[in-house]
Protein backbone atom coordinates (compact mmCIF):
# COMPACT_ATOMS: atom_id res chain seq x y z
CA UNK A 1 0.00 0.00 0.00
CA UNK A 2 1.26 3.47 -0.81
CA UNK A 3 1.66 6.41 1.56
CA UNK A 4 -1.48 8.00 0.09
CA UNK A 5 -3.86 6.82 2.80
CA UNK A 6 -6.25 9.66 2.17
CA UNK A 7 -8.03 8.19 -0.83
CA UNK A 8 -7.92 4.43 -1.28
CA UNK A 9 -7.65 3.19 -4.84
CA UNK A 10 -10.06 0.63 -6.23
CA UNK A 11 -7.43 -2.09 -5.75
CA UNK A 12 -7.00 -1.25 -2.06
CA UNK A 13 -10.68 -1.37 -1.15
CA UNK A 14 -12.73 -3.78 -3.25
CA UNK A 15 -16.00 -2.35 -2.04
CA UNK A 16 -17.37 0.56 -0.09
CA UNK A 17 -16.89 -0.08 3.67
CA UNK A 18 -20.27 1.49 4.42
CA UNK A 19 -21.97 -0.93 2.01
CA UNK A 20 -20.00 -3.93 3.25
CA UNK A 21 -21.02 -3.23 6.85
CA UNK A 22 -24.56 -2.14 6.01
CA UNK A 23 -24.03 1.26 7.63
CA UNK A 24 -25.59 4.51 6.50
CA UNK A 25 -22.82 6.57 4.87
CA UNK A 26 -22.27 9.54 7.15
CA UNK A 27 -19.28 11.23 8.72
CA UNK A 28 -20.49 11.27 12.32
CA UNK A 29 -20.68 7.54 12.96
CA UNK A 30 -21.41 5.86 16.24
CA UNK A 31 -18.09 4.01 16.27
CA UNK A 32 -19.11 1.65 19.07
CA UNK A 33 -22.20 0.54 17.13
CA UNK A 34 -20.06 0.07 14.02
CA UNK A 35 -17.50 -2.00 15.96
CA UNK A 36 -20.27 -4.13 17.49
CA UNK A 37 -21.67 -4.77 14.00
CA UNK A 38 -18.20 -5.82 12.81
CA UNK A 39 -17.76 -8.14 15.81
CA UNK A 40 -21.11 -9.81 15.09
CA UNK A 41 -20.23 -10.23 11.40
CA UNK A 42 -16.77 -11.57 12.29
CA UNK A 43 -18.27 -14.07 14.72
CA UNK A 44 -20.74 -15.30 12.10
CA UNK A 45 -18.05 -15.89 9.47
CA UNK A 46 -15.14 -17.06 11.61
CA UNK A 47 -12.90 -19.47 9.64
CA UNK A 48 -12.74 -21.91 12.57
CA UNK A 49 -16.48 -22.52 12.16
CA UNK A 50 -15.90 -23.97 8.68
CA UNK A 51 -14.84 -27.55 8.02
CA UNK A 52 -14.57 -27.19 4.26
CA UNK A 53 -11.20 -25.64 3.20
CA UNK A 54 -12.90 -23.55 0.48
CA UNK A 55 -15.40 -22.15 2.97
CA UNK A 56 -12.56 -21.58 5.43
CA UNK A 57 -10.65 -19.57 2.80
CA UNK A 58 -13.80 -17.56 1.96
CA UNK A 59 -14.39 -16.86 5.65
CA UNK A 60 -10.77 -15.75 6.07
CA UNK A 61 -11.12 -13.33 3.14
CA UNK A 62 -14.41 -11.99 4.51
CA UNK A 63 -12.84 -11.49 7.94
CA UNK A 64 -10.00 -9.52 6.35
CA UNK A 65 -12.47 -7.37 4.38
CA UNK A 66 -14.52 -6.67 7.52
CA UNK A 67 -11.41 -5.74 9.51
CA UNK A 68 -10.19 -3.44 6.73
CA UNK A 69 -13.61 -1.76 6.49
CA UNK A 70 -13.61 -1.22 10.27
CA UNK A 71 -10.08 0.23 10.18
CA UNK A 72 -11.02 2.65 7.39
CA UNK A 73 -14.18 3.84 9.10
CA UNK A 74 -12.51 4.26 12.51
CA UNK A 75 -10.12 6.84 11.04
CA UNK A 76 -11.85 10.24 10.75
CA UNK A 77 -9.70 11.49 7.89
CA UNK A 78 -9.99 8.30 5.85
CA UNK A 79 -13.75 8.12 6.50
CA UNK A 80 -14.08 11.73 5.31
CA UNK A 81 -12.16 10.90 2.13
CA UNK A 82 -14.38 7.87 1.49
CA UNK A 83 -17.52 9.96 1.87
CA UNK A 84 -16.07 12.76 -0.24
CA UNK A 85 -15.39 10.31 -3.08
CA UNK A 86 -18.79 8.70 -2.65
CA UNK A 87 -20.41 12.15 -2.98
CA UNK A 88 -18.53 12.79 -6.22
CA UNK A 89 -15.73 15.02 -4.91
CA UNK A 90 -12.32 15.02 -6.60
CA UNK A 91 -9.62 12.73 -5.26
CA UNK A 92 -6.36 14.01 -3.79
CA UNK A 93 -4.66 12.80 -6.97
CA UNK A 94 -7.03 14.86 -9.11
CA UNK A 95 -6.78 17.98 -6.94
CA UNK A 96 -3.79 18.22 -4.64
CA UNK A 97 -4.02 21.99 -4.34
CA UNK A 98 -3.39 23.87 -1.12
CA UNK A 99 -4.19 27.50 -0.30
CA UNK A 100 -1.13 29.80 -0.71
CA UNK A 101 -1.50 31.19 2.83
CA UNK A 102 -1.45 27.64 4.21
CA UNK A 103 1.70 26.86 2.23
CA UNK A 104 3.49 29.83 3.80
CA UNK A 105 2.28 28.91 7.29
CA UNK A 106 3.18 25.24 6.93
CA UNK A 107 6.65 26.12 5.61
CA UNK A 108 7.32 28.02 8.85
CA UNK A 109 5.80 25.22 10.95
CA UNK A 110 7.85 22.57 9.11
CA UNK A 111 11.08 24.49 9.76
CA UNK A 112 10.18 24.71 13.45
CA UNK A 113 9.35 21.00 13.47
CA UNK A 114 12.64 20.02 11.81
CA UNK A 115 14.53 22.15 14.31
CA UNK A 116 12.62 20.61 17.23
CA UNK A 117 13.37 17.11 15.95
CA UNK A 118 17.05 17.92 15.37
CA UNK A 119 17.41 19.46 18.84
CA UNK A 120 15.14 16.93 20.58
CA UNK A 121 13.20 19.94 21.83
CA UNK A 122 10.17 18.44 23.56
CA UNK A 123 8.82 21.84 24.64
CA UNK A 124 8.66 23.10 21.04
CA UNK A 125 7.33 19.76 19.80
CA UNK A 126 4.60 19.95 22.44
CA UNK A 127 3.64 23.45 21.27
CA UNK A 128 3.58 22.26 17.65
CA UNK A 129 1.50 19.24 18.61
CA UNK A 130 -1.03 21.47 20.38
CA UNK A 131 -1.26 23.65 17.26
CA UNK A 132 -1.68 20.59 15.01
CA UNK A 133 -4.34 19.06 17.27
CA UNK A 134 -6.28 22.31 17.15
CA UNK A 135 -5.99 22.39 13.37
CA UNK A 136 -7.14 18.76 13.18
CA UNK A 137 -10.25 19.57 15.25
CA UNK A 138 -11.01 22.66 13.16
CA UNK A 139 -10.58 20.78 9.88
CA UNK A 140 -12.63 17.84 11.12
CA UNK A 141 -15.49 20.21 11.90
CA UNK A 142 -15.23 22.07 8.57
CA UNK A 143 -15.03 18.85 6.57
CA UNK A 144 -18.00 17.33 8.45
CA UNK A 145 -20.11 20.41 7.69
CA UNK A 146 -18.97 20.42 4.05
CA UNK A 147 -19.77 16.72 3.60
CA UNK A 148 -23.22 17.27 5.08
CA UNK A 149 -23.84 20.10 2.63
CA UNK A 150 -22.52 17.97 -0.26
CA UNK A 151 -24.96 15.20 0.76
CA UNK A 152 -27.72 17.82 0.54
CA UNK A 153 -26.70 18.54 -3.06
CA UNK A 154 -24.38 21.53 -2.75
CA UNK A 155 -21.40 21.57 -5.10
CA UNK A 156 -18.60 21.85 -2.53
CA UNK A 157 -16.34 19.04 -3.74
CA UNK A 158 -13.34 21.27 -4.50
CA UNK A 159 -13.69 23.24 -1.27
CA UNK A 160 -13.93 20.11 0.88
CA UNK A 161 -11.01 18.59 -1.05
CA UNK A 162 -8.90 21.62 -0.09
CA UNK A 163 -9.69 21.04 3.59
CA UNK A 164 -8.94 17.32 3.21
CA UNK A 165 -5.57 18.10 1.60
CA UNK A 166 -4.64 20.35 4.52
CA UNK A 167 -5.86 17.70 6.97
CA UNK A 168 -3.49 15.17 5.35
CA UNK A 169 -0.55 17.56 6.01
CA UNK A 170 -1.61 17.92 9.62
CA UNK A 171 -1.88 14.14 10.08
CA UNK A 172 1.62 13.63 8.66
CA UNK A 173 2.96 16.27 11.02
CA UNK A 174 1.27 14.62 14.01
CA UNK A 175 2.74 11.29 12.97
CA UNK A 176 6.22 12.84 12.88
CA UNK A 177 5.69 14.38 16.30
CA UNK A 178 4.51 11.04 17.71
CA UNK A 179 7.62 9.37 16.27
CA UNK A 180 9.80 12.01 17.91
CA UNK A 181 8.16 11.42 21.29
CA UNK A 182 8.46 7.63 20.85
CA UNK A 183 12.18 7.97 20.06
CA UNK A 184 12.74 10.14 23.12
CA UNK A 185 11.19 7.47 25.33
CA UNK A 186 8.45 9.77 26.56
CA UNK A 187 4.74 9.07 26.33
CA UNK A 188 2.21 11.50 24.96
C-alpha positions in Angstrom: 0.0 0.0 0.0 1.3 3.5 -0.8 1.7 6.4 1.6 -1.5 8.0 0.1 -3.9 6.8 2.8 -6.3 9.7 2.2 -8.0 8.2 -0.8 -7.9 4.4 -1.3 -7.7 3.2 -4.8 -10.1 0.6 -6.2 -7.4 -2.1 -5.7 -7.0 -1.3 -2.1 -10.7 -1.4 -1.2 -12.7 -3.8 -3.3 -16.0 -2.3 -2.0 -17.4 0.6 -0.1 -16.9 -0.1 3.7 -20.3 1.5 4.4 -22.0 -0.9 2.0 -20.0 -3.9 3.2 -21.0 -3.2 6.8 -24.6 -2.1 6.0 -24.0 1.3 7.6 -25.6 4.5 6.5 -22.8 6.6 4.9 -22.3 9.5 7.1 -19.3 11.2 8.7 -20.5 11.3 12.3 -20.7 7.5 13.0 -21.4 5.9 16.2 -18.1 4.0 16.3 -19.1 1.6 19.1 -22.2 0.5 17.1 -20.1 0.1 14.0 -17.5 -2.0 16.0 -20.3 -4.1 17.5 -21.7 -4.8 14.0 -18.2 -5.8 12.8 -17.8 -8.1 15.8 -21.1 -9.8 15.1 -20.2 -10.2 11.4 -16.8 -11.6 12.3 -18.3 -14.1 14.7 -20.7 -15.3 12.1 -18.1 -15.9 9.5 -15.1 -17.1 11.6 -12.9 -19.5 9.6 -12.7 -21.9 12.6 -16.5 -22.5 12.2 -15.9 -24.0 8.7 -14.8 -27.5 8.0 -14.6 -27.2 4.3 -11.2 -25.6 3.2 -12.9 -23.6 0.5 -15.4 -22.2 3.0 -12.6 -21.6 5.4 -10.7 -19.6 2.8 -13.8 -17.6 2.0 -14.4 -16.9 5.7 -10.8 -15.8 6.1 -11.1 -13.3 3.1 -14.4 -12.0 4.5 -12.8 -11.5 7.9 -10.0 -9.5 6.4 -12.5 -7.4 4.4 -14.5 -6.7 7.5 -11.4 -5.7 9.5 -10.2 -3.4 6.7 -13.6 -1.8 6.5 -13.6 -1.2 10.3 -10.1 0.2 10.2 -11.0 2.6 7.4 -14.2 3.8 9.1 -12.5 4.3 12.5 -10.1 6.8 11.0 -11.8 10.2 10.8 -9.7 11.5 7.9 -10.0 8.3 5.8 -13.7 8.1 6.5 -14.1 11.7 5.3 -12.2 10.9 2.1 -14.4 7.9 1.5 -17.5 10.0 1.9 -16.1 12.8 -0.2 -15.4 10.3 -3.1 -18.8 8.7 -2.6 -20.4 12.1 -3.0 -18.5 12.8 -6.2 -15.7 15.0 -4.9 -12.3 15.0 -6.6 -9.6 12.7 -5.3 -6.4 14.0 -3.8 -4.7 12.8 -7.0 -7.0 14.9 -9.1 -6.8 18.0 -6.9 -3.8 18.2 -4.6 -4.0 22.0 -4.3 -3.4 23.9 -1.1 -4.2 27.5 -0.3 -1.1 29.8 -0.7 -1.5 31.2 2.8 -1.4 27.6 4.2 1.7 26.9 2.2 3.5 29.8 3.8 2.3 28.9 7.3 3.2 25.2 6.9 6.6 26.1 5.6 7.3 28.0 8.8 5.8 25.2 11.0 7.8 22.6 9.1 11.1 24.5 9.8 10.2 24.7 13.4 9.4 21.0 13.5 12.6 20.0 11.8 14.5 22.1 14.3 12.6 20.6 17.2 13.4 17.1 15.9 17.0 17.9 15.4 17.4 19.5 18.8 15.1 16.9 20.6 13.2 19.9 21.8 10.2 18.4 23.6 8.8 21.8 24.6 8.7 23.1 21.0 7.3 19.8 19.8 4.6 19.9 22.4 3.6 23.4 21.3 3.6 22.3 17.7 1.5 19.2 18.6 -1.0 21.5 20.4 -1.3 23.6 17.3 -1.7 20.6 15.0 -4.3 19.1 17.3 -6.3 22.3 17.1 -6.0 22.4 13.4 -7.1 18.8 13.2 -10.2 19.6 15.2 -11.0 22.7 13.2 -10.6 20.8 9.9 -12.6 17.8 11.1 -15.5 20.2 11.9 -15.2 22.1 8.6 -15.0 18.8 6.6 -18.0 17.3 8.5 -20.1 20.4 7.7 -19.0 20.4 4.1 -19.8 16.7 3.6 -23.2 17.3 5.1 -23.8 20.1 2.6 -22.5 18.0 -0.3 -25.0 15.2 0.8 -27.7 17.8 0.5 -26.7 18.5 -3.1 -24.4 21.5 -2.7 -21.4 21.6 -5.1 -18.6 21.9 -2.5 -16.3 19.0 -3.7 -13.3 21.3 -4.5 -13.7 23.2 -1.3 -13.9 20.1 0.9 -11.0 18.6 -1.1 -8.9 21.6 -0.1 -9.7 21.0 3.6 -8.9 17.3 3.2 -5.6 18.1 1.6 -4.6 20.4 4.5 -5.9 17.7 7.0 -3.5 15.2 5.4 -0.6 17.6 6.0 -1.6 17.9 9.6 -1.9 14.1 10.1 1.6 13.6 8.7 3.0 16.3 11.0 1.3 14.6 14.0 2.7 11.3 13.0 6.2 12.8 12.9 5.7 14.4 16.3 4.5 11.0 17.7 7.6 9.4 16.3 9.8 12.0 17.9 8.2 11.4 21.3 8.5 7.6 20.9 12.2 8.0 20.1 12.7 10.1 23.1 11.2 7.5 25.3 8.4 9.8 26.6 4.7 9.1 26.3 2.2 11.5 25.0 
